[in-house]
Amino acid sequence: MSDFRELSPGLAVRGVNPPLKLADFKLIAFDMDSTLINIECVDEIGAAVGKKEEIAAITEAAMRGEIADYKESLRRRVKLLRGVTVADLEQVYTERLQLNPGAKELVAACKAVGMKTLLVSGGFTFFTDRVRDTLGIDYTRSNVLEVQSGPNCGQLTGRMVDQDWGDICDGAEKRKMFLETCAKLGISPKQAIAMGDGANDLPMMGEAGLSVAYHAKPKVREQAMVQINSGGLDRLLELFA
């Protein structure tokens, strides 16, 4: 881990000297898929049409930073979801999606000291809205899956819906939303924490005062200030007095 210092097994830091004070931070931003939750939603949705492996291969390459154009990679994956029903999405949510260990504890601890919370995801509002409501997240940004009307009512079209802020929440959009939220709160990005696991999280993580790689891809671990390589999200709290 080169210049990383292991605080305890599976938890390492560089450029910071714990114990820190949690109340010195005013915002924590989370990725969703494989960070706050245990799955990559797009892969699991793909299982409904027998395309999980094909979609998962694209997801893995994108998260490792091997696909430069995240937006195009997501369009390719969503196109393969054409014909998936809203009932299929509901099944993914009820049967496969779980919060990762320590998610509730970490969010509760942050809220207890007055921090605001942000969820920025390359995933979909069908899931982010529910995770937001479960955890009491303050702000979210993610993508909208287009659903057909008419004869094939309730089926995905294989496209996403443009929103007032843009078309797709990729790494650049995560960074933009992160900085906009800091500005809205009247804080410096250095007073914020950003947590993620994939290459599209790096732009916002690079702006944060504390960047955290959670069970992350190698490229993300290398660039973060904190690595959580075992255990739950609440292991971050070990850095704070």
C-alpha positions in Angstrom: 0.0 0.0 0.0 3.1 2.2 -0.5 2.5 5.4 1.6 -0.6 4.1 3.3 -0.4 3.5 7.1 -2.5 0.7 8.4 -4.5 1.8 11.5 -5.9 -1.7 12.0 -6.5 -4.7 9.7 -8.4 -3.6 6.6 -8.3 0.1 7.5 -5.5 2.3 6.2 -4.8 6.1 5.8 -2.5 8.5 4.2 -2.2 12.3 4.5 -4.3 12.4 7.6 -3.5 11.8 11.3 -6.3 10.3 13.3 -8.0 10.9 15.6 -10.0 13.5 13.6 -13.1 15.3 14.8 -16.3 14.3 12.9 -18.0 17.6 13.6 -15.3 19.4 11.7 -16.9 18.0 8.5 -20.3 19.4 7.3 -21.2 17.0 4.5 -20.7 13.4 3.5 -21.3 12.2 0.0 -21.9 8.6 -0.9 -21.9 6.5 -4.1 -24.7 4.0 -4.0 -24.0 0.7 -5.9 -21.4 -1.4 -4.1 -20.9 1.4 -1.6 -24.1 2.1 0.3 -25.7 -1.0 -1.0 -24.4 -4.6 -1.8 -25.2 -4.8 -5.5 -24.7 -3.2 -8.9 -28.4 -2.6 -9.7 -27.9 -2.5 -13.4 -26.3 -5.9 -13.4 -29.1 -7.4 -11.3 -31.8 -5.8 -13.5 -30.1 -7.5 -16.5 -30.6 -10.9 -14.9 -34.3 -10.4 -15.6 -33.6 -10.6 -19.3 -30.8 -13.1 -19.2 -28.1 -10.5 -19.8 -26.5 -10.1 -16.4 -23.1 -11.4 -17.4 -22.9 -9.2 -20.5 -23.9 -6.1 -18.5 -21.7 -7.0 -15.5 -18.6 -7.2 -17.8 -19.2 -3.6 -19.0 -19.9 -2.4 -15.4 -16.7 -4.0 -14.1 -14.6 -2.4 -16.9 -16.2 1.0 -16.2 -15.7 0.8 -12.5 -12.0 -0.2 -13.0 -11.6 2.9 -15.2 -10.9 0.8 -18.3 -13.8 2.5 -20.2 -13.1 6.2 -20.7 -16.6 7.2 -21.6 -18.8 6.3 -18.7 -21.9 7.8 -20.3 -21.6 5.6 -23.3 -21.0 2.5 -21.2 -24.2 3.2 -19.3 -26.2 3.8 -22.4 -24.9 0.4 -23.7 -26.0 -1.4 -20.5 -29.4 0.3 -20.3 -30.1 -0.5 -23.9 -29.8 -4.2 -23.0 -32.5 -3.7 -20.4 -35.2 -3.0 -23.0 -38.3 -5.1 -22.1 -37.5 -5.4 -18.4 -40.7 -4.6 -16.4 -41.2 -2.3 -13.4 -42.2 -5.5 -11.6 -38.7 -6.9 -12.3 -37.2 -3.7 -10.8 -39.4 -4.2 -7.7 -38.1 -7.8 -7.4 -34.5 -6.6 -7.5 -35.2 -4.1 -4.8 -37.1 -6.5 -2.5 -35.0 -9.7 -3.1 -31.4 -8.6 -3.8 -30.8 -5.1 -2.6 -29.4 -4.7 0.9 -27.7 -1.8 2.7 -24.1 -2.6 3.2 -23.0 -3.3 6.8 -22.5 -0.1 8.8 -24.5 2.2 6.4 -27.2 3.1 9.0 -24.7 3.5 11.8 -22.4 5.8 9.7 -25.2 8.0 8.4 -26.7 8.2 11.9 -23.4 9.3 13.4 -22.9 11.9 10.8 -26.4 13.3 11.2 -25.9 13.3 15.0 -23.1 16.0 14.7 -25.1 18.1 12.2 -23.6 16.9 8.9 -25.7 16.8 5.7 -25.8 13.8 3.5 -25.6 13.4 -0.3 -26.2 10.4 -2.5 -24.8 10.7 -6.0 -25.1 7.6 -8.2 -24.7 6.4 -11.8 -27.6 4.2 -10.9 -31.3 4.8 -11.1 -33.9 6.9 -9.2 -36.1 3.7 -8.7 -33.5 2.6 -6.2 -31.8 5.8 -5.0 -35.1 7.4 -3.9 -35.8 4.4 -1.7 -32.3 4.3 -0.2 -32.6 8.0 0.4 -35.9 7.6 2.2 -34.6 4.6 4.3 -31.5 6.4 5.5 -32.9 9.9 5.6 -30.4 11.3 3.0 -30.7 15.0 2.4 -29.7 15.3 -1.3 -29.6 12.9 -4.3 -28.7 12.8 -7.9 -29.1 9.8 -10.2 -30.5 8.6 -13.5 -34.1 8.0 -14.6 -35.0 4.9 -16.6 -37.6 5.5 -19.3 -40.7 3.4 -19.0 -43.0 2.7 -22.0 -46.6 3.8 -22.1 -49.2 2.3 -24.4 -49.2 -1.3 -25.5 -46.0 -2.2 -23.6 -46.9 -0.1 -20.6 -44.6 -0.8 -17.6 -41.6 -2.0 -19.7 -38.3 -0.3 -20.0 -37.5 1.3 -23.3 -33.8 0.8 -23.0 -33.2 4.6 -22.7 -32.9 7.1 -19.9 -34.8 10.3 -19.4 -33.0 13.7 -19.6 -33.3 15.8 -16.5 -33.1 19.5 -15.9 -29.5 19.2 -14.8 -28.4 17.1 -17.8 -28.6 13.6 -19.3 -26.5 11.1 -17.2 -25.0 11.2 -13.8 -21.4 10.2 -14.5 -18.2 11.1 -12.7 -18.2 14.7 -13.9 -21.8 15.1 -12.8 -21.1 13.6 -9.4 -18.3 16.2 -8.9 -20.6 19.0 -10.1 -23.4 18.0 -7.7 -20.9 17.5 -4.9 -19.5 21.1 -5.4 -23.0 22.5 -5.9 -24.1 21.0 -2.6 -21.1 22.4 -0.8 -21.8 25.8 -2.2 -25.5 25.5 -1.2 -24.4 24.7 2.4 -21.8 27.6 2.3 -18.9 25.2 3.1 -15.6 24.4 1.5 -15.3 21.0 -0.3 -12.4 20.4 2.2 -15.1 20.3 4.9 -16.7 17.3 3.1 -16.2 13.6 3.0 -16.7 11.6 -0.2 -17.0 7.8 -0.3 -17.0 5.5 -3.3 -15.7 2.3 -4.9 -15.4 3.0 -8.7 -13.5 5.2 -11.1 -16.6 7.4 -11.7 -16.3 8.4 -8.0 -12.8 9.8 -8.3 -13.7 13.3 -9.6 -15.8 14.1 -6.5 -13.3 12.2 -4.2 -10.5 14.4 -5.6 -12.4 17.5 -4.3 -13.2 16.3 -0.8 -11.3 17.0 2.3 -11.4 13.3 3.1 -11.7 10.7 0.3 -12.7 7.2 1.3 -12.3 4.0 -0.9 -14.8 1.4 0.3 -14.0 -2.2 -0.8 -12.9 -0.3 -4.0 -11.3 -1.0 -7.3 -7.4 -0.7 -7.3 -7.4 2.6 -9.1 -9.7 4.1 -6.5 -7.8 2.6 -3.5 -4.6 4.1 -4.9 -6.0 7.7 -5.0 -8.0 7.8 -1.8 -6.9 9.1 1.5 -8.7 6.3 3.4 -9.0 2.6 2.4 -11.7 0.5 4.0 -10.8 -3.0 2.7 -12.7 -5.1 5.2 -15.7 -4.6 7.5 -18.5 -2.2 7.2 -19.0 1.5 6.2 -19.0 2.5 9.9 -15.3 1.6 10.1 -14.7 5.2 9.0 -15.7 6.2 12.5 -12.5 4.6 13.8 -10.7 7.7 12.4 -12.6 10.1 14.7 -12.4 10.9 18.4 
